[in-house]
Amino acid sequence: MRIINKNVFGGLVLGALSLLLSTQAMAEEEWPMYGADYWDVTAVDVKDGGSWKYMNWLSDEWRKNSEFAKSKGWIKDYVILSNVHARKGEPDLYIIRIIESVPSGAEGEKRQKEYAAWSEKSEQAMVDESGNRAEYREVQGSSLLQVLKFRK
């Protein structure tokens, strides 16, 4: 049986104690920022000659849908941003819905059913309508961004 030298044992104990104290001190520190709302951002390129039709759709159908989602508490707000000086390949519009949290799969399915009942449209009709908008707009991509707020 090997006996550990007292100095080595003391060093191990001291090292473990300092590690424990530094971990505790780090745990007491707060991260300087925290996550807040999510921004669901869709980048859209409006095809030449399609802006009148698309702006009317956004002002009517999309706005009604967004107001319904807001009334249910599913979104906090919504906004459309125009890329005034869009460079080649950049989207013309950013369509944003602000949400507090991302719904679970089951919650998302429940909302979809409630929305379909409210809109009185079948899943197939909604898919067809979305495809019809391809005539005058192209979705270039989407992002889910989270707002970071300063803690202090």
Secondary structure by P-SEA (a helix, b strand, c coil): cccccaaaaaaaaaaaaaaaaaaaaaaacccccccccccbbbbbbbccccaaaaaaaaacaaaaaaaaaaaaccccccccccccccccccccbbbbbbbcccccaaaaaaaaaaaaaaacccaaaaaaaaaaaccccccccccbbbbbbbcc
